[in-house]
Amino acid sequence: MSILSKIVSHIALLKEMNSRLIKIQNGVGRIEQRQLAGANDCCLVNNEFQVYSQWGEDGIIQFLLNKVAIDRPIFVEFGVEQYTESNTRFLLINNNWSGLVIDGSESNINYIKRDPIYWKYNLKAECAFIDKDNINNLIEKNGISGDIGLLSVDIDGNDYWVWNEINVVNPRIIICEYNSIFGPEERVTIPYSASFFRTDSHYSNLYYGASISALTQLANSKGYALVGGNQAGNNVFFVRRDLMHNLKEMSPQDAYVKSKFRESRDEGGNLTFLSMDERLRLLKDMKVVNIDDSKEYSIGDVYHIQG
């Protein structure tokens, strides 16, 4: 690398660091403002801010920490890629929590282990392709079990099926990604496949995960209540019922947000910027499982798509 290239690289790094610092200062400032005001606004989207999260999850988590007593400040998050953008990185740095992150890419895990946060904080990074049969062992073999503070589920695929199997930990707060394309009413998820990979399943990159109603029903069966979602329309937050106190339970219909981000791709991998209706139509021949009767149906039949 030439001297000029090194200078340009260092300038870009300094700009990124400055941007992160501003986000952290703004985020911490908003926490302090809400604490001074009594933090009475229980609408999650009104408490959003972003430091390391993809959207406003950092702020929502900080808000929930003021509402939910945490005895063991430990988290588990999977599907983190290089952990530069995640739901728990700010929690690790700002609140000094400990945690386990899991990703299926060895290069991603090596990147995390080279990151200074890996020696500065009590973080473990495990390389594994997660399925419903190995998830409990992956968590337990890293010394985590029982009551923990937070679980974040985001694997762009078998989220419903993997969360359904988790029994080695009893998180107080759970974050799970939902697929906004499936709408607020239908309780559906993709069929389980141990080798599921989002991009391979459908070129559009839109076929993955479960609906908000399916995840809420699963949460209810495990003793959790839905307390809201983010304004981007892709993550929902659940709190254990014995810790709800003054938090308000929401219906999936009220928490649902029709996502505005447009990540659909054509067969060449190029962004196509489709509307919500166009996205759903593109998937009409793909199968989903109705969790009420455990049967598979085409998306076209479930959502009455003609033609």
C-alpha positions in Angstrom: 0.0 0.0 0.0 1.4 3.4 -1.0 1.8 6.2 1.6 -1.0 8.1 -0.1 -3.3 5.1 0.2 -2.4 4.7 3.9 -3.2 8.4 4.5 -6.6 8.1 2.8 -7.3 4.9 4.8 -6.4 6.6 8.1 -8.5 9.6 7.3 -11.5 7.4 6.5 -11.0 5.5 9.8 -10.8 8.8 11.8 -14.1 10.0 10.1 -15.8 6.7 11.1 -14.5 7.0 14.6 -15.7 10.6 14.9 -19.1 9.6 13.5 -19.4 6.8 16.1 -18.4 9.2 18.9 -21.1 11.6 17.9 -23.7 8.8 17.9 -22.6 7.7 21.3 -22.7 11.2 22.7 -26.2 11.8 21.3 -27.3 8.4 22.5 -26.1 8.9 26.0 -27.5 12.4 26.0 -30.9 11.0 25.2 -30.7 8.4 28.0 -29.9 11.2 30.5 -32.7 13.4 29.2 -35.3 10.6 29.6 -34.0 9.8 33.1 -34.4 13.4 34.1 -37.9 13.4 32.6 -38.8 10.2 34.5 -38.6 8.0 31.4 -42.4 7.7 31.3 -42.8 7.3 27.6 -43.3 3.5 27.1 -43.6 3.6 23.3 -40.5 1.9 22.2 -40.1 3.8 18.9 -40.0 7.1 20.9 -36.9 5.8 22.7 -34.9 4.8 19.7 -31.4 5.8 18.9 -28.6 4.1 17.0 -24.9 3.8 17.8 -24.0 0.2 16.7 -27.4 -1.2 16.0 -28.7 -1.3 12.4 -31.7 0.9 13.3 -32.8 2.2 16.7 -32.4 -0.9 18.8 -29.6 0.6 21.0 -32.0 3.2 22.4 -34.8 0.7 22.9 -32.5 -1.7 24.8 -31.3 1.2 27.1 -35.0 2.1 27.7 -35.9 -1.5 28.6 -32.9 -1.7 31.0 -34.6 1.1 33.0 -37.8 -0.9 33.2 -36.6 -4.5 33.6 -34.5 -5.6 36.5 -31.4 -7.5 35.4 -29.7 -9.8 37.9 -27.2 -11.3 35.4 -26.0 -8.8 32.8 -25.2 -11.4 30.2 -26.4 -11.5 26.5 -26.4 -14.0 23.7 -26.7 -12.8 20.1 -26.4 -14.8 16.9 -26.1 -13.8 13.3 -23.7 -10.9 14.1 -21.4 -11.0 11.0 -18.4 -8.9 12.0 -20.2 -7.5 15.1 -19.6 -3.9 13.9 -23.4 -3.5 13.5 -25.3 -5.4 16.1 -27.9 -5.2 18.9 -25.5 -5.9 21.8 -22.3 -4.1 21.0 -23.4 -0.8 22.7 -24.7 -2.9 25.6 -21.2 -4.5 25.8 -19.4 -1.2 25.7 -21.8 1.3 27.4 -23.1 -1.0 30.1 -20.1 -3.4 30.5 -22.2 -6.5 30.0 -20.7 -9.9 29.2 -21.8 -12.0 26.3 -21.6 -14.6 23.6 -21.9 -13.9 19.8 -22.3 -16.6 17.2 -21.8 -16.5 13.4 -21.4 -19.1 10.7 -18.4 -17.4 9.0 -14.9 -18.2 10.3 -13.6 -15.0 8.8 -16.2 -13.0 10.7 -15.3 -14.7 13.9 -11.6 -14.0 13.3 -12.4 -10.4 12.7 -14.2 -10.1 16.0 -11.3 -11.7 17.8 -8.9 -9.2 16.3 -11.2 -6.3 17.4 -9.9 -4.5 20.5 -13.3 -5.1 22.2 -12.4 -8.8 22.4 -9.7 -8.1 25.1 -11.3 -5.0 26.6 -14.6 -6.8 27.4 -15.8 -10.2 28.4 -16.9 -11.3 25.0 -16.9 -14.8 23.5 -17.2 -15.4 19.7 -18.2 -18.8 18.5 -18.1 -19.9 14.8 -21.0 -22.2 14.0 -23.8 -22.6 11.5 -26.8 -22.6 13.8 -29.7 -25.0 13.6 -32.4 -26.1 16.0 -30.4 -29.2 17.1 -27.2 -27.5 18.1 -28.2 -24.1 19.5 -28.6 -25.2 23.1 -25.2 -26.9 23.1 -23.5 -23.9 21.5 -24.8 -21.7 24.3 -24.1 -24.1 27.2 -20.6 -25.1 26.1 -19.7 -21.4 26.4 -20.6 -21.4 30.0 -24.0 -19.7 29.7 -27.2 -21.1 31.1 -30.2 -20.2 33.3 -31.3 -16.6 33.9 -29.6 -14.0 31.6 -30.4 -10.5 30.6 -31.0 -10.6 26.9 -31.2 -12.9 23.8 -31.1 -11.5 20.3 -32.2 -13.8 17.5 -31.4 -12.8 13.9 -30.3 -15.5 11.5 -32.4 -14.5 8.5 -34.1 -17.8 8.2 -34.9 -20.4 10.8 -35.5 -17.8 13.6 -38.8 -19.2 14.7 -37.6 -22.8 14.8 -34.3 -22.1 16.5 -35.9 -19.9 19.2 -38.6 -22.6 19.7 -35.8 -25.0 20.7 -33.9 -22.8 23.1 -34.3 -23.9 26.7 -30.9 -23.7 28.2 -31.3 -20.0 29.0 -34.1 -18.0 30.4 -33.6 -14.4 29.1 -35.4 -11.5 30.6 -35.5 -9.6 27.3 -35.7 -11.1 23.8 -35.2 -9.4 20.5 -36.2 -11.3 17.4 -36.3 -10.3 13.7 -39.6 -10.7 11.9 -40.4 -10.5 8.2 -42.6 -7.6 7.6 -43.7 -9.0 4.2 -45.8 -11.6 6.0 -48.0 -8.9 7.5 -49.5 -8.5 11.0 -52.2 -11.1 10.9 -51.0 -14.4 9.5 -49.1 -16.8 11.9 -46.6 -18.2 9.4 -42.9 -19.0 9.1 -40.7 -20.5 6.5 -40.5 -24.3 6.7 -37.6 -25.6 8.7 -34.4 -26.6 6.8 -31.2 -27.2 8.7 -29.2 -25.9 5.8 -31.4 -22.9 5.0 -29.5 -19.9 3.5 -31.5 -16.8 2.7 -29.9 -15.9 -0.6 -30.0 -19.5 -1.9 -33.6 -20.0 -1.0 -34.8 -17.3 -3.3 -32.8 -14.9 -5.4 -34.9 -11.9 -4.2 -33.4 -12.2 -0.7 -36.9 -11.7 0.7 -37.8 -15.3 1.7 -36.8 -15.8 5.3 -38.0 -15.8 8.9 -41.5 -15.6 10.4 -44.4 -13.2 10.8 -44.7 -11.0 13.9 -47.9 -12.9 14.9 -46.1 -16.3 14.7 -43.3 -15.0 16.9 -45.7 -13.4 19.3 -47.6 -16.7 19.7 -44.3 -18.5 20.3 -43.2 -15.9 22.9 -46.5 -16.3 24.7 -46.0 -20.0 24.9 -42.7 -19.4 26.5 -44.0 -16.9 29.1 -43.1 -13.6 27.3 -45.2 -10.6 26.4 -44.7 -8.4 23.3 -43.8 -4.8 24.4 -43.3 -3.3 20.9 -41.1 -3.1 17.8 -38.8 -0.8 16.1 -40.0 1.8 13.6 -38.0 0.2 10.7 -40.4 -2.8 10.9 -38.0 -5.7 11.3 -37.4 -6.3 15.1 -39.7 -7.0 18.0 -39.1 -7.0 21.7 -40.4 -9.3 24.3 -40.2 -9.2 28.1 -40.7 -12.1 30.5 -44.1 -11.8 32.0 -42.9 -11.9 35.6 -40.9 -8.7 35.0 -43.5 -6.6 33.0 -44.4 -4.3 36.0 -45.4 -1.0 34.3 -44.6 -2.1 30.8 -47.6 -2.3 28.5 -48.3 -5.5 26.5 -49.0 -4.9 22.8 -50.8 -7.0 20.2 -48.8 -7.9 17.1 -51.2 -5.8 15.0 -50.3 -2.7 17.0 -46.6 -3.4 17.1 -46.3 -4.2 13.4 -44.7 -1.8 11.0 -44.8 -2.2 7.3 -41.1 -1.9 6.5 -40.0 0.8 4.1 -36.5 -0.4 3.5 -36.3 -2.0 0.0 -33.7 -4.8 -0.1 -35.2 -7.0 -2.9 -32.8 -8.2 -5.6 -33.1 -9.4 -9.1 -31.5 -12.7 -10.4 -28.3 -10.8 -11.0 -28.1 -9.6 -7.4 -29.0 -6.0 -8.2 -31.4 -4.0 -6.0 -34.9 -3.7 -7.5 -36.6 -1.4 -4.9 -39.9 -3.2 -5.0 -43.0 -2.1 -3.1 -44.5 -4.3 -0.4 -47.2 -5.8 -2.7 -44.6 -6.4 -5.4 -42.3 -8.2 -2.9 -45.1 -10.5 -1.7 -46.2 -11.3 -5.3 -42.6 -12.3 -6.2 -42.8 -14.9 -3.5 -46.2 -16.3 -4.3 -45.0 -19.8 -5.2 -42.8 -20.2 -2.1 -44.1 -22.2 0.9 -44.8 -21.2 4.5 -45.9 -23.1 7.5 -49.1 -22.1 9.2 -48.2 -22.7 12.9 -51.8 -23.1 13.9 -52.2 -26.4 11.9 -48.5 -27.1 11.1 -49.3 -27.4 7.4 -47.5 -25.9 4.4 -49.2 -23.5 2.1 -48.0 -21.4 -0.8 -47.7 -17.7 -0.1 -50.1 -17.1 -3.0 -52.8 -19.1 -1.3 -52.3 -17.6 2.2 -52.4 -14.0 0.9 -54.9 -14.7 -1.9 -52.6 -13.6 -4.7 -54.2 -14.0 -8.1 -52.3 -14.8 -11.3 
